[in-house]
Amino acid sequence: MEDLQKMYQAIDMLEQLGLPVSWEQQQALRKKENEYLENNIIPSLKDLLESEVQELRSGFHLLVNYVPEEGLSIKPIEKKKAFQVESAPTVRTSNEPYKAKQGLLKVTFPDGRVVKEKIVLKTLLEVIEYAGADRVQALGIICGNDNLVRDAIAPDEARPISIKRLPSGKYVQTNSATHTKKEQIEYINERLNLGLKVETLDF
């Protein structure tokens, strides 16, 4: 944890000085956080749970969700949903057969507002903006080889047309089929309890 704290302090210092935090620094921080989770947090949780659940007669799955602004939540989930929750949606690679389900996405928000853009990626961007780009980024939804929402473009990476910039300055990878975008929106909706209704409409 000491190394991780030093990295947080270094990034805080850069931000306080108004200096940019590079893509490489952000990736290094995420890697260090993942290492800390795998080597410290997960083993501790496993030891604690094993001592507490030995008398239970049924297996179970737990969803552990942490969002910095909201804290930690842990809840049991149905087994049939476990894979969907534990594995965030991933965009298919170009080597796989393209079997996109054609249509539009219709998203109804809790206040009654309806979004059904003819360009489906705009619907995804609307949902991310509504949910909060930082909160969606924290979910770690993998798209290609990176997070669906990221802070910056790598210095040696040309910005492809599929990466869209949000008004907040974050970047979103939109190179995916309609049904994948629907999965991403549903995942965001479930994890962040947004209360959205998501539907697929035919053209």
N, C-alpha and C positions, 0 to 999 in steps of 0.2 A: 504493500500500500504506500510505502514511503516514496518509491519511484513514481507512482501514479500521482501522488500529491504534488511532487515537484513538477510534473508535466502540467498539472492544472494551474499551478502558480505561474509557470512560464507563459502559458497561454493567456492567463488573466493579465499578466504584466504587458504583453503585446497589445491586448485589447485596450488597456488603460492608456497606453501610449499612442493609440490610434494607428498602430501598425497592423498590416494584414497577417492573418494566420494562414499559412500555406496549406495546400491540399495534402502534401506529404506529412506535415505536422498533425493534421486532423486524422489521417489514416494511422499514423503511429500511436496516437492517443486511443483510437478505437481498438487497435490491436492489443494495447496494454490493458485496457478495460476488459476485453474478452479473456485475456490471460488471467486476470485477477478473478473474474467470475468462475472460470474453469478450475483454477487451482485453489481458491479459497472459499468462495461463497457456496458453490454447488456441493463440494464435499461436506461442508458444515451443515447445509440443509439436509443432505442425505442421511448423515449420522443422526440428526435430530428427529427426522421423520421415521426412520427405521425403529427407533426406540419407542415412538408414540403410536404407531399403527399396527403393531404386531397382532393385536387381538381382533382386528377387522377381518371379516370373512370374505369380503369382495375386493377385487382390485379397483383401482381408481386412477384418474388423471387429474393433475392440478394445473391450473393456469396461473403462472406468476407474472404479474405485470407491474413494471416500474416506470413511471413517468415523473421526471424531476419535480415538475410543478404540482403534481398530485400525490406523490408518495407511492407506497407499495400496496398492492392488493393481491390476495391469493384466494382462488375459488375453485371448487371441483367442477369439472365439465364432463359431458357425456363422452363415452369412448368413441362413438361414431364421429365426433367432431374433433377429436384429439389431433389427428394428423393435420387437419386444416389450420388449427390454431398454432401447433408447434412448428409448422413449416410455413413461413410466410410465402405469399405468391411469388413465383419466379418466372420471368419472361423466358419463353422458349428460344433456343438458339436457332440460327439460320440453317443449321444442318438438319433440323427436324422438319417433318412434313407440315406445311401450312394448312391448318384446318380451322381457320377462324370462322366463328359463327357471325354471319353478317347481321346488321341491324343497328339500331340506335340504343343508347342507354337513357333511361328516364329515371331521374333521382328526385324524389319528393322529400323536402326538408320538413322538420317538425313545425315550422311556422306556415306551412302550406305552399311555400315557393317550390316551383317545379323547374328543373333543368333538363333539357333534352336536346343538346346541341347536335347539329348535323355532322360536325366534326367531333367524334367521340372523345378525343384527347382533351377537348375543352371541358367536357363534363368531369373528367378525372381531375383536371386542374382546379375546377370550381370546388370540388369536394375537399381537395387538399388545402385550399385556401380557407374554406369553412372550418375544417378540423384544426387548422394551425400547422404550418409547414414544420415547425420544430417538433411538434407532437408526433406527426407522421414519420418524420425522420427517425425519431427515437424508437419506433416500432421495428426498424431494421428490415424492411421489406426489400428483398434482394431482386434487382432488375438487371439482367446481364451480369456483369462482374462487380456491381456496386450497389449502393443504396438507391432505392427509388427516388428519394429526395436527398440531395447532397448540397454542401455549402459552396463548392467551387469545381471548376474544370481543371484537370491536371495540366500543368504548364506545357507538356509535350503532346497534349490531346487536342486535336481540332474539334471544335464544337459542332457535332452533327446536327442536322435539322431536327432529329427526334428528341434532342434535349432542349426543353423549354425553360425559360427563365421566369420565375414568379416575381410579382411586384416587390416581395420581401427580399429579393436578391438570391433566394435559393434556386436550385436547378432540379428539374424533374425529367426522368427518363420516360419517354412516352412511346417508345418503339415496341408495341405489343398489340396483339389481336384484341378485338372487342371483348371476347369472353374473358381474356386475361385482365383487362381493365376492370371488368365487372367483379372478378374475384378480388382484385386489389381494393376496390371501393367497399365491397362487402366485408373484407378483412379489417379495413380501417374503421368502418362503421361498428363492427362487433367489438373490436379492441378498445375503442374510445367512447363507446356507448353514445353515438351521435343521434340515434333514433331516425335514421334515414330509411326510406323505402326504395329499393333498387330493382328496376325492371328492365328487360330487354324488349325492344319494340322492333317489328319488322319494318323494312323500308316501305 
